[in-house]
Every structure is written in C-alpha cells, then in structure tokens.
Amino acid sequence: MSRHIRKKLGENDKAKDAKGTLRRLWSYLSKMKIILYLVILMVFISSAAALLGPFLVGKAIDDYIVTKETSGLVGLITGLIAVYILHSLSVWFQNYWMIGVAQDTVYRLRKDLFHQLHQLSIPFFDKRKHGELMSRVTNDIDNVSATLNSSFIQIISSVLTLVGTVSIMLWLSPLLTLITLTIVPLMVFGMKWITKRTGRLFKQYQHNIGELNGYIEETISGHSIIKTFSREETAIKEFGEKNQRLKTAAYWADTYSGFIPKLMNVLNNLSFAVIAGVGGVFALNGMITIGVIVIFAEYARQFTRPLNELANQYNTLLSAIAGAERVFQILDEEEEAKDEGDAVEIESVEGKVEFQHVSFSYEKGEQTLEDVSFSIRPGETVALVGPTGAGKTTITNLLSRFYELNEGRIEIDGQNIQAIKRKSLRQQMGFVLQDSFLFQGTIADNIRYGRLDASDDEVKDAAKLANAHTFIEKMPEGYDTMLRADGSGISQGQKQLLSIARAILSNPSILILDEATSSIDTITELKIQDALKRLMNGRTSVVVAHRLNTIRQADQILVLDGGRIIEQGTHDELLETKGFYHGLYHSQLKESG
C-alpha cells in the first residue's frame, strides 16, 4: 500500500486503550459467569475430543490395521464414534449457551448506551452528527455481538488445540515435532506483518462507516433543502468522496486480512510435505510407526488451523474493540451536570423571570451574551428580536438550563434556577419551536406526549384549543391516525398545531416560542396565531421573533445585537425612538411589500 494511501486512511488512528476496552467488555460478560463457565467447559470437552479422534485413528492403524488384528478394531471404532458424537454435542451446547451470553451482553450494553444518550446535555448533541451517533448504537454494537458469538469460543478453542496438539506431538516424537515446528517462525512473522497493518485499517473502517451514516442521515433529513437549491450533484459528489474513503479502508483491511488464510494454506501444505518426507525416512529406519505419521499429519493440520483462526479472529477482535471503544467513548462522556445537593422541586410558579448580569459563551473567547439584565412579570409576553447570532435562542437555552451560564444569575419567582431541579424546572415550561418534531405513532400519542396521564377527552380538548381538532377529524382514523417518523405525511402547519396542542396539554407556567408561524400559509398562520393567543393567555411567554409584525402586542420587546440588549420597550415606544428596531421593522415592511 502506497504512502499516500496510508496517510489518507489515517496511519496513526489506533485504539487508544485496547486492554481497558477488553476489561470493560469482560465486566459485561461476567454478569453471566455460570453460563460462561459452562461454555468454557464445553470448549475443553470439544477440544479434547478433537485431539482424541486423530490419536485413536493412529492407534487403529498401528495396533489393528498394520498387524491385521481385527478383534479390537470394532471396539476402537465404536469408541471413535462416541468421541465424535461427544465432540458434536459439546460444540452445540457451547454455541447455544454462548449465543445467550453474547445477546445478554449486547442487550445490556445497548441499554446502557441508550440510557447514557438521554443523560447527556444538549451541547453534546449540538456538536455531533446524529447519524454518527446512530452508527454507534447499531453498527458498533452489532459488531461486538457478532464477535462475541464467534470469536470468544474460537479463541479459547484455538489456544487449547494448540497446547494439546504440541503436547501430544512432543510425547509421540520430539524430533519430528521440532522439525514440524520450524514453520512457526514463518507463521508468526507473516501474521505479525499482516495484523500490524489491519488494526488501524479496521479502526478507520469503523470511523468511516459512522461518518457515512451521519452524512446519509443528514441528506435524507434535508432532502427538500437539497432539491430547493438544486444541490443534488454536490450531495452526490460529497457522498462519493466519503463512500470512496470507506471503500478504500474496507478494501485494504479485507485485502491484508485475506492474506492470512492464503499464507496458512501454503504453510499447512509445507508442513504436510515435511511430515510426509521426514516421517517416511523415520519410519523406514524404525524410529516411528505409520500410525504416528498419520497422527502427525492430522495434528499438523490441526496445528495450523487454530493459528489461522487466531489470526482471523485477531482481525475480527480488532474490529470489535474499535467498535466497543467507540461505544465506551459515549458511555464515558460527561453527563448533564447533576442537580445541586440542595436543589428543590417546584410544583407551580407564578412566572416572574429575572436575568441579572448574565454572560455566556459557547466557546472560550467568543462571548455570546454579555451582561444581560431584564425582568418579566408573571403573565407578560416578552419578545426577543435581533439579527442572527445576537443571542436570542441562547437566552431561552439558559432559562431552561439546557446550557449553564458563565456569570450572573437567573431567577424564577425570586429563586435562583440553579437551586431548582432541572426536571422540575422544565416541567413548568412549554416549548413550541420553529422546527416542530413529531414521533412515529398516533396523533393522540403525539399530543399526549405533553402529559402522559392525560385522558382521551383532555387530548381532544387540547386539540380544539389549538385549532387542530377539525383537521384531525378529517384524517382517515382521526386521533388514531398513525404518523410516520418526524410526522412526515402532514403539512408543516398541521405539525405546528399538534405541537401547540401538546404544549397546551402540558399546562406550563412559562412558555417559550421560537417563531412558530414561519414558512406557513396565511390561513394556517391565522389558526396558529389564534391557538398561540389561547396558549399564552395568563402565562409568562418568551417569544423568539423573526417576523416583527407578529409581536406588536408584546408587553415588552428586547432588541439584542452582539450579545447585548441595545433597546427595550413596547412596539410603539421602540418605533418612536427611531433606533435599531425602527430600522429593522421598516426594512421587513419593505421586503414584504
């Protein structure tokens, strides 16, 4: 493989802690120690039976066939049949039990990983592609499962077979054994040369799969945007580049690992030739018998087979370790910060919100909010406006504690939100975002997600308040109509109405809205605005506004720019000052006109 290709694949991309990863895998396997010990016992029995078979064949040749004494041959053949039956049964049991161990292990591993994903903070997901995370839950764990099903047994069996084979060969003829083992250095050198290259290739292969899955998930989710901007060729080109990198890594990984069985076949044939030639000379000189030559020939094959399997399983094991390491990387990610020791739960709030000299940055040295202070009275509607990147969404993220502020203090009803348990805090809030998200399931289930113990009547009442009841009733199965993933199959406006119904059902004290009427037709927009008025009535509402004509009735408007509040007041007051808001508002009027 050329230097250019090695560089392209990431020559230094190796497992950081293979031993640590194996130890952690063992901590999962050890949960079923008893069955695992039974598997190991069956491996011992099957390995012993596999070694005993050729030995009995050699004894039959020397003691009965060469001497033409057939009296004990029937008994020996019967014993040989029993040995092979025992071997088959032990192999069946070890495979049956090991499948159970492997599936239980990956079940708990997958369960822990999924649980961990729900303990991680919003910033973690903001920095990673969803498809790449999905690859860890699916591809990487499936890789571990496949390896546990096959490799664990084969590695133990191969080691036992090697030890047993060499021991019996030394007992039968030390000299012929030493001559036979002259091929071992060639095997070791060949496998070392190959596995040194396959390790990083399998690691890179796993990485490229995750990257490709992430890109596929991203392009499928954004297929409408791709078509809108006619970027199909660009998407196909980028996919082709990522696919090529995956192909290159897979090609060289499989090519190098494919050398192993070919090398072993050559050395196996060489070993057989050595045994036949040297053994024949020894037999003619009375040093060994014909039966011993037969035993050696069979054992030589059994000797190279486990070496071949160990080499192959080593590659498979490297791939599994790479996958397991990627899983454990997620398990080791820092979870969302725990609630403070004296944090309390709140059953209800009036809705008074106060920001006191709040500063925040997503990255060091890049201030997103700087010394922001404002207060919201219970039941007030406050709109946040300003250019992209001004810090509008950041304020809502800090209020809900999706992110933690760097400086300052945020209070709800005079209480520091850091003294309130996150779950309890968020239960007082309702969210209607610009990109509404619906789960695969019935319409009723999606609305009920706002409060899982809600009755069918309460679900319908919430839908009526959200102006969603009419279109739901027209659906094929009404509230029992199944929605596909992400609510595909209904319009964006209908998605928003269902999101509003979900928020109404949760009955929040504080409402956070992120321009829920953007990209909606005029009639649906009127329905949504009417539903939002009902939802906002009597509740403290924080509205992230992009279209300023939708916030004229807000109790106060905060104008942000560069992470600071530069203007503050009602719609009319801000227009009178003829400042930043005045210019922003009239520029939108011109654009819409």
PEMOTA-V962459 format. One record per backbone hydrogen bond with DSSP energy under -1.0 kcal/mol. CO is the residue of the C=O (numbers start at 1). NH is the residue of the N-H. Records with the same first field share a line. If there is no record, write none. Layout:
CO->NH + NH
This chain:
2->6
3->7
4->8
5->9
10->13
12->14
17->21
18->22
19->23
20->24
21->25
22->26
23->27
25->29
26->30
28->31
29->32
30->33
32->36
33->37
34->38
35->39
36->40
37->41
38->42
39->43
40->44
41->45
42->46
43->47
44->48
45->49
46->50
47->51
48->52
49->53
51->55
52->56
53->57
54->58
55->59
56->60
57->61
58->62
59->63
60->64 + 65
61->66
64->69
72->76
73->77
74->78
75->79
76->80
77->81
78->82
79->83
80->84
81->85
82->86
83->87
84->88
85->89
86->90
87->91
88->92
89->93
90->94
91->95
92->96
93->97
94->98
95->99
96->100
97->101
98->102
99->103
100->104
101->105
102->106
103->107
104->108
105->109
106->110
107->111
108->112
109->113
110->114
111->115
112->116
113->117
114->118
116->119
119->336
121->125
122->126
123->127
125->128
129->133
130->134
131->135
132->136
133->137
134->138
135->140
138->142
139->143
140->144
141->145
142->146
143->147
144->148
145->149
146->150
147->151
150->154
151->155
152->156
153->157
154->158
155->159
156->160
157->161
158->162
159->163
160->164
161->165
162->166
163->167
164->168
165->169
166->170
167->171
168->172
169->173
173->177
174->178
175->179
176->180
177->181
179->182
180->183
181->184
183->187
184->188
185->189
186->190
187->191
188->192
189->193
190->194
191->195
192->196
194->197 + 198
195->199
198->202
199->203
200->204
201->205
202->206
203->207
204->208
205->209
206->210
207->211
208->212
209->213
210->214
211->215
212->216
213->217
214->218
215->219
216->220
217->221
218->222
220->223
222->226
223->227
224->228
225->229
226->231
231->235
232->236
233->237
234->238
235->239
236->240
237->241
238->242
239->243
240->244
241->245
242->246
243->247
244->248
245->249
246->250
247->251
248->252
249->253
250->254
251->255
252->256
253->257
254->258
256->259
259->263
260->264
261->265
262->266
263->267
264->268
265->269
266->270
267->271
268->272
269->273
270->274
271->275
272->276
273->277
274->278
275->279
276->280
277->281
278->282
279->283
280->284
281->285
282->287
283->286
289->293
290->294
291->295
292->296
293->297
294->298
295->299
296->300
297->301
298->302
299->303
300->304
301->305
302->306
303->307
304->308
305->309
306->310
307->311
308->312
309->313
310->314
311->315
312->316
313->317
314->318
315->319
316->320
317->321
318->322
319->323
320->324
321->325
322->326
323->327
324->328
325->329
326->330
327->331
328->332
330->333
340->343
344->421
352->413
353->376
354->411
355->374
356->409
358->372
359->406 + 407
360->368 + 369
363->366
369->360
372->358
374->355
376->353
377->380
380->541
381->555 + 556
382->543
383->558
384->545
385->560
387->390
390->563
391->395
392->396
393->397
394->398
395->399
396->400
397->402 + 403
407->359
409->356
410->417
411->354
412->415
415->412
416->419
417->420
419->344
421->425
422->426
423->427
425->428
426->429
428->509 + 510
430->512
432->514
438->486
441->483
442->446
443->447
444->448
447->450
448->451
451->454
455->459
456->460
457->461
458->462
459->463
460->464
461->465
462->466
463->468 + 469
464->467
468->472
469->473
472->475
475->478
477->480
478->481
479->444
481->443
483->441
484->487
485->488
487->490
488->484
491->495
492->496
493->497
494->498
495->499
496->500
497->501
498->502
499->503
500->504
501->505
502->506
509->540
510->430
511->542
512->432
513->544
515->518
521->525
522->526
523->527
524->528
525->529
526->530
527->531
528->532
529->533
530->534
531->535
532->536
533->537
536->539
540->511
541->382
542->513
543->384
544->515
547->550
548->551
551->554
556->383
557->569
558->385
559->566 + 567
561->564
563->370
564->561
567->559
569->557
570->574
571->575
572->576
573->577
579->583
580->584
581->585
582->586
583->587
584->588
585->589
586->590
587->591
588->592
589->593
